[in-house]
Amino acid sequence: MKKRPHVVVTRRLPDAIETRMRELFDTELNIDDTPMSAEALGAAMKRADVLVATVTDRIDAALIATAGPQLKLIASFSNGFDHIDVEAALKRGITVTNTPGVLTEDTADMTMALILAVPRRLVEGARVLSLDHDWAGWTPTWMLGRRVTGKRLGIVGMGRIGQAVARRAKAFGVAIHYHNRHRVAQATEEALEATYWDSLDQMLARMDIISINCPRTPGTYHLLSERRLKLMRPEAYLVNTARGEIVDEAALIRLIAGGSIAGAGLDVYEHEPMVNPKLIRLAETGKVVLLPHMGSATIEGRLEMGEKVLINIRAFFDGHKPPDRVLPSML
């Protein structure tokens, strides 16, 4: 009988996925869902044939260097792979896989929700009815926000998620603009009625709403630097459901507090899980809407992610190339 690979899962996954993993592999589960320390991750990598990691696991070159020779696959339960030093893994002969594509619609839904919530002051309005004092009723000039229809949306990163956001925003009568490393196909531009900007700076200066939808790579760290954030109009809003490190968070806080940017909707933060107390204070004033990294948090999405992890592990140990390998060209 063929020996089953020893799989270590670093976080709690949906029950159906964990059950299937136990059926297919020799699997260690993280029952209490406590995040693994670097020491615990290192120990897991010394005994596992497969490490099923998540975005909360920072697997750097130093950690990979301590891995046992039997570790051949890091199957990440994530769309992004910036938490893994993929180059270091590949040099050690360790294959890295992710779970792309399955979170596109969920993340785009949440992005659109924030695009609506921030200008229309939805969280502020909801909070009024949860306070102890009575609501005085409708008045013509109270709780006025900004109309979304007719505004210009600048999408930074026109991949799968960026295009899904564009489709939703177009249905709300929003004009679609985008900046991307490469211009998308003409047919896509025409379908979305999208305007391409080769200069991110020029696009930022002209938009009403900016949506961050690009991956976190060394090249996108602080892509929206203080200099670039200062290009945004005082009436403009920023929405980020991608990665917190793409935006200079300290500069964003200063500019919103000073009135140079109207506000922001954030689902990700530069120093997760820590959220800057100054952001929380801005949220209390209604200038920002903050969510706890829940853009992809749907039951359907998590199950589909788990299924991709299972397929990648099975393909690898059946002697095939896993369908979701992270390749050097993707870095």
N, C-alpha and C positions, 0 to 999 in steps of 0.2 A: 504494500500500500504506500502511495506517495506521501511523504512527510508534509504535513500542513505548515505553512509559514507562520511564524510567531509574530503576531501583530499587537502593537501597543497603541492604544487610543488615548490621547492626552486630555480630552474633555468629554463630557457627557454628550452623547448624540441621541437622536430620536430612537425610541424603543425598538421600532421595527428594523432600523438599520443595525443597532447593536445586536439584536437577536440574530439577524442574518449573518453578521460577522462571526458570531459564536458558532453558527452552523457550518460556515465555510472555512474558518481559520482557527488556529490556536490563539485566542484573543484575550488580552488583558484590557479591562474596561476601567474607566475612572468613574466609579459609582457616585462619589460625593461631589464630583465636578469641581474639585479644588484645582486652580491653575497650577501647573507644575513649575517649580523653581528651575533655575539653570542646572542645579545639581541633580534634580530628579530627571530632567530631560536627558542630561548626560548619561545617567545610569540606564535610562530606558534605551538609549541609542547603543549601549554596550550589549544589550541582550536581545533586541528586536531585530527581526528580518525586515519588518515594515514599521515605520512610525507614521501613524495617522495624526497629523498635527493640525492646528488651527491658527488663525491670525493672532491669537494671544501668545503664541509660542515664538520667541525670538531665537532662531536657529542660525547663529553666525558661524564664521569660519573657525573660530576657536572651539566651538562646541562640536562642529563636524569633524575636526581633527581628532577628537577623543572617541569617535564612534567605533564600534567594533567592526571587524572585517565582514561579519555576516549581514550588516545593514546594507540593503541594496535598493530600498525604495522609501522615499518620503512622500506619502500620499496626502497632500494637504486638503483639508475640508475647508476650502476657500476658493474664491474667484481670483483674488490677488495672491501674489507670491513674494511680495517685498519683505516679508518677515523671515524669509529663508535666503541664505547666501547660496544661490543656485550655482554660481561658478565654482565655489569651493566644493559643493556636493558633487558636481559633475567630474571634477578633478579626482575625487575619491572613488569614482565609479558608482556613485549613488544617483539613481534616477529620481527626478522630482515631477510630481503631477499635481494638477489643481482641478477645479470644478467649474470651468467657464460656461457661460451661456445661460445657465439655469436661473440666475438671479437678475437678469436684465429687466424683465417686466416689473418685478417687485421693487427694485431700486428706482426705476423710472417713475413708478407710482408715487413713491415717497418723495422723490425730487419734485414732482408736480404738486404734491400736497404742500411742500414748503414754499414753492413758488406762489401758491395761492395764500398760504397762511400768513406770511410775513407782511405783504402789502395790505391785505384785508384785515389784519389785526385779529385773527381768529382766536388765538390763545388769550389775548387780553380780554376779548369779549366773553369767552367761556369762563374766565376767572371771575368776572363780575357776578355771575350767577352762583358761584360757589362761595362767595364771601358771606359774612354774617348779616350785613345790612341789606335792606330791601332795594330792589331795582326800581328806579323812578319811572321807567317806561321810555318809549321811543321819543326822541327829539330830533329836529332837522340837522343839528350841527354836532351831534355827539358821536364819538367813536368813528370818525371819518378816516378811511384808509385811502389807498390808491387803486384805481381801476387796473386790471390786468390786461383785458382785451385792448388791442391796439399798441401794446408796448413792444419793445425790441428785446429779445432774449439772445444773449451771447453765450453759446455753449463752448466750453473749453474741453476739447476731447470729443470727437465725433465718431466714436466706435459704436458698439452695439447699444450701450446704455445711452450715450449721447443722442443717437438716432431715435431711440424709443422715447426719450424726453421730448425731442423735437416733434414727433408725431402727436404726442399729447398736447403740447403747447400750441401747435398749429390749430388743433380743434378748438382751442380757446380764443382764437383770433390773434395770436401772438406772432409777430414777425420773427423768423428764425435766422440767426446769424451764427457763424461758428468759426473757430480756429482749431486747426489740427496739424499734426506733423505733415500729413499728406492730404491733399484735396480728395474728397470722396468722389465716387463715380457721378458722372453727369446726370444719369437717370435718378440717382438718389437725391441729388440737389434739386432736380426738377420736381420730384414727388413731394419733397418737403418745402419747396419754394425757399430754399436756404441760400443765404449769401455767404460766400467764403472770404475770410480775411487771412492773408498770409502774415500780417502783422498783428500780434496779440495786443500790442500797445494801442494801436489805432482802434481795434474793436472795443477794448475796455473803455475808451474815452467816449464812446457813442451809445452804449447800451443802457437800458433801464434795469435789466436783471442779468446777472452773470451766474451761470450754473457750471460748477466744476464737475466734470465727468471723465477725467483722464486718469490713467493708472499712476500709482506712486512708483517712480523710478529715480535713480540718482539725478536724472535730467529734469525731473519735475519737482524736486525738493524746493520749497519756497518759490515755485514758479510765479505765484502771485506775491511778489515781494512788496515791501513798503513802497518802493518807487512805483510799481505797477498799480497797487491799490490806490495810490494818490491820483492816478489817472481817471478813476471812476467818478461819475457825476454825483453831486450831493444828494440827488433824488434816487440814486440807484441802490439796488439790493444785491447781496451776494448769497448764493445757496451752495452748500458743499455737502454732497453725499458720497464723495469718493474717498479721500484720505486727508486727515487733518494736516499732515506735514506739507501738503501742496501750498498751503496758505501761511504767510507769516502772521500767526495768530495774535501776537503782541501788537503788531502794527494795525491789524484789523480792529482790535479793541480800541486803540487810541483814536483811530479815524472815525469809528462809529460814535464813541463818546464825545468827540469834538464836533460832530455834525458834518463831517466831510463825506460820509457814506450814510445812507438812510437807515440801513439795518441789514440783518443777515439771518438766514435759516441754516442751522448746522446740525448735522447728524454725526459728525466725526470731529476729532480734536487732535491737536498737535502732540499732546502728551497723555493720550489715553492710558488708563482710565481716569486720570486726573483731569478735571475740568477747571480752567482758570476761574477763580472766584470773581474776577472782574467781569467775565462773561455772564456769570449767574446774576450779578447785580444789574447788568444791562438787560437781562431777560426780565428781571423784576420791573424794569421801567417800560417794557414792551418793545424795546429796540431790536431784540433778537429773539428767535425761537430756537430752543435747544432740545434735541432728542438724543437718547442714549444709544447711538449706533444701532438703530433698529430698521434701517432701510431695506435690508434683505430678510427681515424676520417674519417669514410666513411658514406655516406648516408645510405647504406644498414645496416651497423653495428648499427648505432644509431636507426634506425627504429626497428630492431630486439631487441635491448635493451628495447625500449619502450614497445614493445609487451609483453616482459617478465614481465615488471612491471605491466602492465594491468592484465595479467594472475594471477600473485601472489596476487594482491589486490582482484580480483574477487573470486579466490579460498578461500582466507581467510574469506571473508564475506559471502561466501556460505557455510561456516562451514567445509571446507576441509583444509588439510595441504597444504600450498603453495609449489609448486614443487622446489623452489629455496631458502628454508630456510637455514640460516646460523646456523649450529649446533655447540654445544660446542666442539665436536671432531674435528672441522675444525679450531679451534683457535690455 
